[in-house]
Amino acid sequence: MKQKPIIGITMGDAAGVGPEIILKSLAEQEVYEKCEPIVIGDAKILERAKAYVNSTLHIHSIENIDEANIQEGIVNCLDLNLLPADLPVGKVSAEAGHAAFEYLAKAIELAKQKQIDAICTAPLNKEALHKGGHLYPGHTEILADLTGTSDFSMLLSAPNLKVIHVTTHVGIIDAIRMINPDRVYRVIKLAYEALQKSGINSPKIAVCGINPHAGENGLFGYGEEEEKVTPAVQKAQAEGIEVFGPLPADTLFFRTVRGDFDIVVAMYHDQGHGPVKVLGLDAGVNITVGLPIIRTSVDHGTAFDIAGKGIADEKSLTEAIRQAIDFAPKE
């Protein structure tokens, strides 16, 4: 069994708060007690961010993982050297968007080679990513593409609430069109497998309806629940999975926080993201399930409006690192 997992932390968009929250998180003794963190990004950007947060950490620039000097007080940065030292802070930049992609691509390569045990990502900016020539909706889709994964989903974890999504970064009309029994069933299975890996042997899974009141027996909508959701629930139940639904979303999240269920299967982006973010932007963690590698992330954006001010909260990143440690292979 490994003593400590190696966690690759990607810098994300260097014009945002990523460098700051990385330094704040890596100032915590607990991180070094439980893992070997390696930042994948630009050392010069981390060096600049030290002034934002009054950090005394030493930035150790490395070219290979085996050059790392893992000890408290030292931040090891696998330096891709992609950005200028005077990159504007808090502004959309094609340079920063391209660099964010390259940081993640490098982390995926290292994870495939088993040089790192898990990936934890700081936020990127979708507009910058697109300006940099990478036309993906976000981290999740890049990870799926570069690992050749077709069956994946976004799982958000917050205190007392876990939510997994059938659809994510698409418009609501497209989301409803994309929902089908096979996809709902596969997401139920992904939720079941992810929770089992995290130590919940018999997870209770609740599935949201699509319409208000889960359609209320045809009163709302055009039978979407009966057509798209119920067959998936019944198939999973037949396999012995403890799954319930479709249930009305307006009460389901309260019931889950209360402890009735271990996870909610949400049908579309805002149905799942809204309740998690009500619990606090600093508390949520984004976990991509179904990948051949472990990936966790903060559940907030680049926060350009406060970048460079040293006030960004690192709690979500610290929790994302903890989750990466928990899910990382133990052998």
C-alpha positions as CSV (number, residue, x, y, z in Angstrom):
1,M,0.0,0.0,0.0
2,K,1.2,3.5,-0.9
3,Q,2.2,5.7,2.0
4,K,0.8,8.9,0.3
5,P,-0.8,9.4,-3.1
6,I,0.7,11.9,-5.5
7,I,-1.9,14.5,-6.4
8,G,-1.4,16.6,-9.5
9,I,-3.0,20.1,-9.0
10,T,-3.5,21.9,-12.3
11,M,-3.3,25.7,-12.1
12,G,-6.4,26.4,-14.3
13,D,-6.7,29.8,-15.8
14,A,-3.6,31.7,-14.4
15,A,-5.5,35.1,-14.8
16,G,-8.0,33.9,-12.2
17,V,-7.8,33.0,-8.5
18,G,-6.3,29.5,-9.2
19,P,-2.7,30.4,-8.2
20,E,-3.9,32.2,-5.1
21,I,-6.1,29.4,-3.7
22,I,-3.4,26.8,-4.6
23,L,-0.9,28.7,-2.4
24,K,-3.4,29.0,0.4
25,S,-4.3,25.3,0.3
26,L,-0.6,24.2,0.2
27,A,0.1,26.3,3.2
28,E,-2.0,23.8,5.3
29,Q,0.0,21.1,7.1
30,E,-2.8,18.6,6.7
31,V,-2.2,18.5,2.9
32,Y,1.4,17.3,3.2
33,E,0.5,14.9,5.9
34,K,-1.9,13.0,3.6
35,C,-0.4,13.4,0.1
36,E,2.4,14.5,-2.1
37,P,1.1,17.6,-4.0
38,I,2.6,18.6,-7.4
39,V,1.3,21.8,-9.1
40,I,1.2,21.6,-12.9
41,G,1.4,25.1,-14.3
42,D,3.8,28.0,-14.5
43,A,6.2,28.6,-11.6
44,K,6.6,32.3,-12.4
45,I,2.8,32.8,-12.0
46,L,2.9,31.1,-8.6
47,E,5.8,33.2,-7.6
48,R,3.9,36.3,-8.5
49,A,0.8,35.1,-6.6
50,K,2.8,34.9,-3.4
51,A,2.6,38.6,-3.0
52,Y,-1.2,38.5,-3.3
53,V,-1.6,36.2,-0.3
54,N,1.5,37.2,1.7
55,S,2.9,33.7,1.3
56,T,6.4,32.6,2.5
57,L,6.2,29.3,0.6
58,H,9.2,28.4,-1.6
59,I,8.3,27.7,-5.2
60,H,10.4,24.8,-6.5
61,S,10.4,24.6,-10.3
62,I,10.8,21.1,-11.6
63,E,10.8,19.4,-15.0
64,N,10.0,15.9,-13.9
65,I,8.0,14.4,-11.0
66,D,11.0,12.6,-9.6
67,E,12.7,16.0,-9.0
68,A,10.1,17.0,-6.4
69,N,11.2,17.8,-2.9
70,I,8.1,17.0,-0.9
71,Q,8.0,18.8,2.4
72,E,5.9,21.4,4.1
73,G,6.8,24.9,3.1
74,I,7.9,23.9,-0.5
75,V,5.5,24.1,-3.5
76,N,6.7,21.8,-6.2
77,C,5.7,23.1,-9.6
78,L,6.0,21.0,-12.8
79,D,6.8,24.1,-14.8
80,L,5.4,24.1,-18.4
81,N,6.6,27.7,-18.8
82,L,3.8,28.8,-21.1
83,L,2.9,32.3,-19.9
84,P,4.6,35.7,-19.5
85,A,5.3,36.9,-16.0
86,D,3.2,40.0,-16.7
87,L,0.1,38.1,-17.8
88,P,-2.8,40.5,-17.0
89,V,-4.8,39.5,-13.9
90,G,-8.6,39.2,-14.0
91,K,-8.9,39.4,-17.8
92,V,-9.9,36.9,-20.4
93,S,-6.8,35.8,-22.3
94,A,-6.3,33.4,-25.2
95,E,-2.8,32.7,-23.7
96,A,-4.2,31.8,-20.3
97,G,-7.0,29.7,-21.9
98,H,-4.5,27.7,-24.0
99,A,-2.2,27.2,-21.0
100,A,-5.0,25.9,-18.8
101,F,-5.7,23.3,-21.5
102,E,-2.1,22.3,-21.6
103,Y,-1.8,22.0,-17.8
104,L,-4.7,19.6,-17.8
105,A,-3.5,17.6,-20.8
106,K,-0.1,17.2,-19.0
107,A,-1.9,16.0,-15.9
108,I,-3.9,13.5,-17.8
109,E,-0.7,12.2,-19.5
110,L,1.0,11.8,-16.1
111,A,-2.1,10.0,-14.6
112,K,-2.2,7.6,-17.6
113,Q,1.5,6.9,-17.0
114,K,0.7,6.4,-13.2
115,Q,3.2,9.1,-12.3
116,I,0.5,10.8,-10.4
117,D,-2.4,9.1,-8.6
118,A,-5.2,11.7,-9.0
119,I,-5.8,15.1,-10.6
120,C,-7.3,18.1,-8.7
121,T,-8.1,21.1,-10.9
122,A,-8.3,24.8,-10.2
123,P,-10.9,26.6,-12.3
124,L,-10.6,27.5,-15.9
125,N,-12.5,30.1,-17.9
126,K,-14.6,28.8,-20.8
127,E,-14.3,32.0,-22.9
128,A,-10.5,32.0,-22.5
129,L,-10.4,28.3,-23.3
130,H,-12.3,28.9,-26.6
131,K,-10.1,31.9,-27.4
132,G,-7.1,29.7,-26.9
133,G,-8.4,27.4,-29.6
134,H,-9.9,24.6,-27.4
135,L,-13.6,24.4,-28.1
136,Y,-14.8,22.4,-25.1
137,P,-17.6,23.3,-22.6
138,G,-15.3,22.7,-19.7
139,H,-12.9,20.4,-17.8
140,T,-15.2,17.4,-17.8
141,E,-15.4,17.2,-21.6
142,I,-11.6,17.6,-22.0
143,L,-11.0,14.8,-19.6
144,A,-13.5,12.6,-21.3
145,D,-12.0,13.3,-24.8
146,L,-8.4,12.9,-23.8
147,T,-9.1,9.6,-21.9
148,G,-11.4,8.2,-24.6
149,T,-14.3,8.0,-22.2
150,S,-17.9,8.1,-23.4
151,D,-19.7,7.1,-20.2
152,F,-19.1,9.7,-17.6
153,S,-20.9,12.2,-15.4
154,M,-20.3,15.2,-13.2
155,L,-20.8,14.6,-9.5
156,L,-21.0,17.5,-7.1
157,S,-20.2,16.9,-3.4
158,A,-21.1,19.3,-0.6
159,P,-21.8,18.8,3.1
160,N,-24.7,16.4,3.4
161,L,-25.5,16.5,-0.3
162,K,-24.1,14.7,-3.4
163,V,-25.6,15.3,-6.9
164,I,-24.8,13.5,-10.1
165,H,-26.0,14.8,-13.5
166,V,-27.6,13.2,-16.5
167,T,-26.8,16.2,-18.7
168,T,-24.7,19.3,-17.9
169,H,-23.4,22.0,-20.2
170,V,-26.3,22.2,-22.7
171,G,-29.4,24.4,-23.0
172,I,-32.5,23.2,-21.2
173,I,-34.3,22.3,-24.5
174,D,-31.3,20.3,-25.6
175,A,-31.0,18.7,-22.2
176,I,-34.6,17.4,-22.3
177,R,-34.1,16.0,-25.8
178,M,-30.9,14.2,-24.7
179,I,-32.4,12.6,-21.6
180,N,-33.3,8.9,-22.3
181,P,-33.7,5.7,-20.3
182,D,-30.3,4.4,-21.2
183,R,-28.5,7.6,-20.2
184,V,-30.5,7.8,-16.9
185,Y,-29.7,4.1,-16.1
186,R,-26.0,4.6,-16.8
187,V,-25.8,7.6,-14.5
188,I,-27.6,5.7,-11.7
189,K,-25.0,3.0,-12.2
190,L,-22.1,5.6,-12.1
191,A,-23.6,7.0,-8.9
192,Y,-23.9,3.5,-7.4
193,E,-20.3,2.5,-8.3
194,A,-18.8,5.9,-7.1
195,L,-20.5,5.7,-3.7
196,Q,-19.5,2.1,-3.3
197,K,-15.8,3.1,-4.0
198,S,-16.2,5.8,-1.4
199,G,-17.2,3.3,1.3
200,I,-21.1,3.3,1.1
201,N,-21.9,-0.4,0.5
202,S,-25.6,0.0,-0.2
203,P,-26.2,3.6,-1.3
204,K,-29.7,5.0,-1.5
205,I,-30.2,6.8,-4.8
206,A,-32.9,9.3,-5.5
207,V,-33.8,10.3,-9.1
208,C,-35.3,13.7,-10.0
209,G,-38.2,14.2,-12.3
210,I,-38.0,16.5,-15.3
211,N,-41.2,18.5,-14.8
212,P,-42.6,20.2,-11.8
213,H,-43.9,17.7,-9.2
214,A,-42.2,15.0,-11.4
215,G,-45.1,15.4,-13.9
216,E,-47.8,14.6,-11.3
217,N,-49.3,11.7,-13.2
218,G,-49.3,13.6,-16.5
219,L,-50.6,16.9,-15.1
220,F,-47.3,18.7,-16.1
221,G,-45.4,18.0,-19.3
222,Y,-45.9,15.4,-21.9
223,G,-45.1,12.2,-20.2
224,E,-41.4,12.7,-20.0
225,E,-41.0,11.0,-16.7
226,E,-42.8,7.8,-17.9
227,E,-40.9,7.8,-21.1
228,K,-37.4,8.8,-20.1
229,V,-36.9,8.2,-16.4
230,T,-39.1,5.5,-15.0
231,P,-37.8,2.6,-17.2
232,A,-34.2,3.4,-16.0
233,V,-35.2,3.4,-12.4
234,Q,-37.1,0.1,-12.8
235,K,-34.1,-1.5,-14.6
236,A,-31.7,-0.5,-11.8
237,Q,-34.2,-1.7,-9.2
238,A,-34.3,-5.1,-10.9
239,E,-30.6,-5.3,-10.4
240,G,-30.9,-4.8,-6.7
241,I,-29.9,-1.1,-6.6
242,E,-31.8,0.9,-3.9
243,V,-33.1,3.6,-6.2
244,F,-36.2,5.8,-6.0
245,G,-38.0,8.0,-8.4
246,P,-38.8,10.0,-10.4
247,L,-39.3,12.3,-7.4
248,P,-40.2,16.0,-7.3
249,A,-37.0,18.1,-7.3
250,D,-38.6,20.8,-5.1
251,T,-38.6,18.6,-2.1
252,L,-36.0,16.0,-3.0
253,F,-32.9,18.0,-2.1
254,F,-34.2,18.9,1.3
255,R,-34.9,15.2,2.0
256,T,-31.4,14.3,0.9
257,V,-29.8,16.9,3.1
258,R,-32.0,15.5,5.9
259,G,-30.4,12.1,5.3
260,D,-33.1,10.2,3.4
261,F,-30.8,9.5,0.5
262,D,-27.1,9.3,-0.3
263,I,-27.2,11.0,-3.7
264,V,-29.5,12.7,-6.1
265,V,-29.6,12.1,-9.9
266,A,-30.3,15.5,-11.4
267,M,-31.6,15.7,-15.0
268,Y,-29.9,19.0,-16.0
269,H,-27.3,21.5,-15.0
270,D,-29.2,24.0,-12.9
271,Q,-31.5,21.4,-11.3
272,G,-28.4,19.9,-9.6
273,H,-26.0,22.8,-9.3
274,G,-28.5,25.3,-7.7
275,P,-29.0,23.3,-4.5
276,V,-25.3,22.5,-4.1
277,K,-24.3,26.1,-4.5
278,V,-27.0,27.3,-2.0
279,L,-25.0,25.3,0.5
280,G,-22.0,27.5,-0.2
281,L,-19.6,28.1,-3.1
282,D,-16.7,27.4,-0.8
283,A,-18.0,24.0,0.2
284,G,-18.7,22.2,-3.0
285,V,-16.4,19.8,-4.9
286,N,-16.7,18.6,-8.5
287,I,-15.8,15.0,-9.1
288,T,-15.8,13.4,-12.6
289,V,-17.0,9.8,-12.4
290,G,-16.6,7.1,-15.0
291,L,-13.1,8.2,-16.0
292,P,-10.1,5.7,-15.9
293,I,-8.4,8.3,-13.7
294,I,-9.4,10.2,-10.6
295,R,-10.3,13.9,-11.0
296,T,-11.7,16.3,-8.5
297,S,-12.2,20.1,-8.7
298,V,-13.4,23.2,-7.0
299,D,-17.0,24.0,-7.7
300,H,-16.5,27.6,-8.5
301,G,-15.2,29.7,-11.4
302,T,-12.1,31.8,-12.0
303,A,-13.6,34.8,-10.1
304,F,-11.8,37.4,-12.3
305,D,-13.4,40.2,-10.3
306,I,-11.4,39.4,-7.2
307,A,-8.3,37.8,-8.8
308,G,-5.0,39.3,-7.5
309,K,-6.6,40.6,-4.3
310,G,-5.7,37.7,-2.1
311,I,-9.2,37.3,-0.8
312,A,-10.4,34.2,-2.7
313,D,-11.5,31.4,-0.4
314,E,-9.4,28.2,-0.7
315,K,-11.8,25.9,1.2
316,S,-13.3,24.3,-2.0
317,L,-9.8,23.5,-3.3
318,T,-8.7,22.1,0.0
319,E,-11.7,19.8,0.1
320,A,-11.1,18.8,-3.5
321,I,-7.6,17.8,-2.6
322,R,-9.0,15.7,0.3
323,Q,-11.5,14.0,-2.0
324,A,-8.7,13.3,-4.5
325,I,-6.8,11.7,-1.7
326,D,-9.8,9.6,-0.6
327,F,-10.5,8.4,-4.2
328,A,-6.9,7.8,-5.2
329,P,-5.8,4.2,-5.7
330,K,-4.4,2.7,-2.5
331,E,-2.0,0.2,-4.2
